[in-house]
């Protein structure tokens, strides 16, 4: 990755401390001879899996009546802005309402 980014950046990306920009992903894919669309698809799939996992945890909180924990998750996700689609935003708002009602 010489000339594209520093070793410390690579380490931070590997540890999940920072996320690479789309420009960096493109440059790395070019250097590695990989189709950039493949890398972008991987990152999109990772985000989709993350959202589905968070939804599962939120549903479990409701089932187990852990409304304080649910509220904390909702607050975090609203700040992180991962829930972008209309359906995901609706899911988040619905669970926020449930948490507020019971807390």
Steps between C-alpha positions, in 0.01 A plus 500: 500500500807718466403844374128452572481506879718449805553177691333658803188571291491137384532381862217728612279377216576136586411564866177679407616827656451692176320425176668549163366765265355398166803659332739290708299184425513581130878560509562178690283297265687644200835414659385146579339449160155445648178639357409800723132402484586174675648689795208741517258205494687341792476814709131535419434137599688554826280799582183304416611218733575754773152654470333158508699405811404823676134441411522151646648636825229767517226239453656290777502803730125539446436129559704507821354836608843666509371843406788703643748301292271536197492876547881517518530300178250725324688813614830359374358398164332837450836669562691260274245542220527140372127458448454674164213330318141599567426160653808509722419850624143392573629198693728724705226753576255227598747349744586842635131554573476163676804582715374848590156365591639241742788704642 
